[in-house]
Amino acid sequence: MEKSSEDKLSKIVSLAKRRGFVYQGSEIYGGFAGTYDFGPLGVVLRRNIVDAWLRSMQMHENIALLDSSIFTAPRVWEASGHVSGFNDPLVVCDSCHSKLRADHLLKDIEVNADERMTEDELNELFDKHRDKLKCSVCGKKKFGKVVQKSLLATSTLGSFDENDEHVYLRGETAQGIFINFKNVLDTGFYSVPFGIAQVGKVFRNEISPRQFLFRKREFEQMEMQYFVRPQDAKEAYEMWKKERMEYYIGLGISQKKLRFNQHENLVFYAKDAWDIEYEYPFGWDELEGIHNRGDYDLRQHQKFSGVDLSVLDEKTNDRYVPNVVETSAGLDRTFLMLLADAYEEDEMNGEKRVVLRFSPNIAPIKVAVFPLLRNKPELVEKARGIYKNIKKDIPDSMWDDHGNIGKRYRRQDEIGTPYCVTVDFETLEDNTVTVRDRDTGKQERVAVDELLGALSLEKKR
């Protein structure tokens, strides 16, 4: 990672803590790797992301919503292949004893490890390049053997004896969708083609959490599985690829920082797989996966459960197992993308400032209301009344009366608030307020009665 990119990421991390977006998990106890807590503004931004994603799904009349359990029967993960094949290659630095991903070390020297490699094949590849590999923590070149480690997080839930089965926290939300496919179909409200969408927490024994929110041990997915007739899978796949890219552009993301990348090495069940990638401060990496999964998932659960998951084609009177087109987005990666894309440093009125140029449709705070002076009761009373009226229509509004007006503007710029409304002595005379635009700094007088109409919260970027 280049120095400038490291600096930008560290600045984003600092801003995120300073302004209440993200805190290190268990920070007062020294932190807990791979976990983060979301502060007041982080909670609102996450909610806005989820709301935007759900709206994009519910624009379709044939998308059902689901909230499946985090805990499932262990057989679910045996059927899905996670118990036997959901692993990451672990290697330990013999110098500093850090636990590292062997494939990440190889990628740093532009060598790609195939996800399907066996442990022996990985060791052979690692040994071939061992003299070029350096520990990302201490910089030394001494490593042990590569070992495949399961990513599934286990729990003692319901286990009272050492011979009891492992219970797993879900490693992805998709399996909850597949095991409820028949339940949703049996409601009578949906028929193929249709999708099931879900937002939820997942857990992974991540070997080396890194890059802030990008790679965590506890994170949230926004996934949709779209069930189609086998002959319609390719057309549906292309449709969802196009739609998902347009979704990110609709969030106000810079198009030059988005791209498609096709998987070269497909997992055994996949027919095709593309990622939407974003250029994060640390480089291009996956934001959302769009996969043609074929009929593997439903067939596996049909096999392991003994429940018929086939569908009757009313036109041909034949039964078939639907194919699945998956869109799988990370809430935390979207959150990080929005911070990175919005973050800018510029100069306004001769002063340097930090600004988050969120599109208003995603900004955690849409409008901030100030009294010019907090020690003038008549200004505070008037401003409070205006604030309460605005908040009825724009819930993501904020009251701010700390510090002078300049400091308030800078603080609101840092959290990405599109508009600031200031109540001053002129307001008491003619019932107008000053509305300031975050991006241009332009200020104009607006009548209180026309204020909501003047606060255009359409996409500005």
Residue pairs with C-beta under 8 A, 6 or more apart in sequence:
1 9
1 281
1 282
1 283
5 281
5 282
5 283
6 281
6 282
8 281
8 340
8 343
9 211
9 212
9 280
9 281
9 282
9 340
11 343
11 354
12 212
12 281
12 336
12 339
12 340
12 343
13 22
13 212
15 21
15 339
15 343
15 354
15 356
15 414
16 22
16 42
16 339
17 23
17 24
17 39
18 414
19 41
19 411
19 414
19 415
20 39
20 40
20 41
20 42
21 38
21 39
21 41
21 42
21 45
21 339
21 415
22 36
22 37
22 38
22 39
22 42
22 212
22 213
23 36
23 37
23 38
23 39
24 31
24 32
24 35
24 36
24 37
25 31
25 32
25 34
25 35
25 36
25 37
26 32
26 35
27 37
33 209
33 217
34 206
34 209
34 215
34 216
34 217
34 218
35 216
35 217
35 218
36 212
36 213
36 216
36 332
38 46
41 364
41 365
41 415
42 335
42 364
44 364
44 365
44 396
45 335
45 338
45 362
45 363
45 364
46 220
46 331
46 335
48 361
48 362
48 363
48 364
48 396
49 331
49 334
49 335
49 338
49 362
50 199
50 222
50 331
52 251
52 361
52 362
53 199
53 222
53 247
53 329
54 65
54 197
54 199
56 243
56 247
56 250
57 63
57 65
57 195
57 197
57 224
58 65
60 195
62 190
62 193
62 194
62 195
63 194
63 195
63 196
63 197
63 224
64 184
64 189
64 190
64 194
64 195
64 196
64 197
65 196
65 197
65 198
66 176
66 177
66 180
66 184
66 196
66 197
66 198
67 198
67 199
67 200
68 170
68 173
68 176
68 177
68 179
68 180
68 198
68 200
69 170
69 176
70 169
70 170
70 200
70 201
70 203
71 155
71 157
71 167
71 168
71 169
71 170
72 168
72 170
72 175
72 176
72 179
74 83
74 165
74 166
74 167
74 168
75 304
75 305
76 175
76 179
76 301
77 83
77 86
77 152
77 168
77 171
77 175
78 84
78 304
79 300
79 301
79 303
79 304
79 305
80 175
80 178
80 297
80 300
80 301
81 269
81 300
82 151
82 152
82 168
82 171
82 175
83 150
83 152
86 150
86 151
86 152
86 171
87 148
87 149
87 150
87 151
88 101
88 103
88 148
88 149
88 151
88 206
88 207
89 101
89 102
89 103
89 113
89 119
89 122
89 146
89 147
89 148
89 149
90 99
90 100
90 101
90 102
90 146
90 147
90 148
90 149
90 207
91 99
91 100
91 101
91 102
91 105
91 126
91 143
91 144
91 145
91 146
91 147
92 98
92 99
92 100
92 143
92 144
93 100
93 135
93 137
93 138
93 140
93 142
93 143
94 140
94 142
94 143
94 144
95 135
95 138
95 140
95 142
96 135
96 137
96 138
96 140
98 135
98 136
98 137
98 138
98 208
99 207
99 208
100 135
100 136
100 137
100 143
100 207
100 208
101 207
101 208
102 113
102 122
102 126
102 146
103 112
103 113
103 122
104 136
104 208
105 126
105 133
105 134
105 136
106 112
106 113
106 125
106 126
106 129
106 133
107 113
108 133
108 134
108 136
109 129
109 132
109 133
111 125
111 129
112 264
112 265
113 122
113 125
114 121
114 265
115 265
115 267
116 265
116 267
116 268
117 125
119 146
119 147
119 148
122 146
122 148
123 145
123 146
126 133
126 143
126 146
130 141
130 143
131 141
133 141
133 143
134 140
134 141
135 141
135 142
135 143
136 208
149 205
149 207
150 205
151 171
151 204
151 205
151 206
152 168
152 169
152 171
152 204
152 205
153 168
153 169
153 171
153 203
153 204
153 205
153 217
154 166
154 167
154 168
154 169
155 167
155 168
155 169
156 167
157 167
158 164
158 167
159 165
159 166
159 167
169 202
169 203
170 176
170 200
170 202
170 203
171 202
171 203
171 204
172 202
172 221
172 223
172 328
173 198
173 199
173 200
173 202
173 221
173 223
174 223
174 225
174 297
174 326
174 328
175 297
176 198
176 200
177 196
177 198
177 223
177 225
178 225
178 297
178 298
178 301
178 324
179 301
179 305
180 196
181 196
181 227
181 298
181 309
181 322
182 307
182 309
184 190
184 194
184 196
185 191
185 311
192 227
192 228
192 229
192 311
192 322
193 226
193 227
193 228
193 229
193 232
193 236
194 226
194 227
195 224
195 225
195 226
195 227
196 224
196 225
196 227
197 222
197 223
197 224
198 221
198 222
198 223
198 224
199 220
199 221
199 222
199 223
199 331
200 220
200 221
201 218
201 219
201 220
202 218
202 219
202 220
202 221
203 217
203 218
204 217
204 219
205 217
206 215
206 216
206 217
208 215
209 215
209 216
209 217
211 280
211 282
212 336
213 219
213 332
213 333
213 335
213 336
214 280
214 282
214 285
214 332
214 333
214 336
216 332
219 330
219 331
219 332
220 330
220 331
220 332
221 328
221 329
221 330
221 331
222 328
222 329
222 330
222 331
222 334
223 326
223 327
223 328
223 329
224 326
224 327
225 293
225 297
225 324
225 325
225 326
226 236
226 240
226 324
226 325
226 326
226 327
227 322
227 323
227 324
228 236
228 322
228 323
228 324
228 325
229 313
229 320
229 322
229 323
230 295
230 320
230 322
230 323
232 323
233 271
233 292
233 294
233 323
233 325
234 292
236 325
237 272
237 290
237 292
237 325
240 290
240 325
240 327
241 260
241 274
241 290
244 276
244 288
244 290
244 327
244 329
245 258
245 260
245 276
248 258
248 276
248 278
248 287
248 288
249 255
249 258
250 459
251 338
251 359
251 361
251 362
252 341
252 358
252 359
252 361
252 362
252 459
252 460
252 461
253 278
253 337
253 338
253 341
254 341
257 278
257 279
257 341
258 276
258 277
258 278
258 279
258 287
259 276
259 277
259 279
259 284
260 274
260 275
260 276
260 277
261 274
261 275
261 277
261 284
261 286
262 272
262 273
262 274
263 270
263 273
263 274
263 275
266 272
266 273
267 273
269 293
269 294
269 296
269 297
270 291
270 292
270 293
270 294
271 292
271 293
271 294
271 323
272 291
272 292
273 289
273 290
273 291
273 292
274 289
274 290
274 291
275 286
275 287
275 288
275 289
275 290
276 286
276 287
276 288
276 289
276 290
277 284
277 285
277 286
277 287
278 284
278 285
278 287
278 333
278 337
278 340
278 341
280 336
280 337
280 340
281 340
286 333
287 329
287 330
287 333
287 334
287 337
288 327
288 328
288 329
288 330
289 326
289 327
289 328
289 329
290 325
290 326
290 327
290 328
291 325
291 326
291 328
292 323
292 324
292 325
292 326
293 323
293 324
293 325
293 326
294 323
294 324
295 321
295 322
295 323
295 324
296 324
297 324
298 309
298 321
298 322
298 324
299 309
299 321
301 307
301 309
302 308
302 309
302 310
302 321
309 321
310 319
310 320
310 321
311 319
311 320
311 321
311 322
312 318
312 319
313 319
313 320
338 358
338 362
339 356
342 356
342 357
342 358
342 416
343 354
343 355
343 356
344 354
344 355
344 356
344 357
345 352
345 353
345 354
345 355
346 352
346 353
346 355
347 353
348 441
349 441
351 410
353 410
353 413
353 414
354 410
354 413
354 414
355 413
355 414
355 416
355 438
355 439
356 363
356 413
356 414
356 415
356 416
357 416
357 438
357 439
357 461
358 364
358 416
358 418
359 459
359 460
359 461
360 366
360 418
360 456
360 457
360 458
360 459
360 460
361 457
361 458
361 459
363 396
363 416
363 417
363 418
364 396
364 415
364 416
365 396
365 397
365 398
365 412
365 415
365 416
365 417
366 394
366 396
366 397
366 417
366 418
366 419
366 455
366 457
367 390
367 394
367 396
367 397
367 398
367 417
367 418
367 419
367 420
367 421
367 455
368 397
368 398
368 399
368 400
368 408
368 412
368 417
368 419
368 420
368 421
369 383
369 386
369 387
369 390
369 397
369 398
369 399
369 400
369 420
369 421
369 423
370 383
370 400
370 401
370 405
370 408
370 420
370 421
370 422
370 423
371 379
371 380
371 382
371 383
371 384
371 401
371 422
371 423
372 379
372 405
372 422
372 423
372 424
372 425
373 379
374 380
374 401
374 402
378 428
379 423
379 424
379 425
379 427
379 428
380 401
382 423
382 427
382 428
383 399
383 401
383 423
384 399
386 421
386 423
386 433
386 448
386 451
387 397
387 399
390 397
390 421
390 451
390 452
390 455
391 397
393 452
394 452
394 455
394 457
398 412
398 417
400 408
400 411
400 412
401 408
402 408
402 411
403 411
405 422
408 420
409 420
409 436
412 420
412 438
413 438
416 438
417 438
418 437
418 438
418 439
418 457
418 460
419 435
419 436
419 437
419 438
419 455
420 435
420 436
420 438
421 433
421 434
421 435
421 436
421 451
422 433
422 434
422 436
423 433
424 433
424 434
426 432
426 445
427 433
427 448
431 447
431 448
431 449
432 445
432 446
432 447
432 448
433 445
433 446
433 448
433 451
434 443
434 444
434 445
434 446
435 443
435 444
435 445
435 446
435 451
435 454
435 455
436 442
436 443
437 443
439 460
446 454
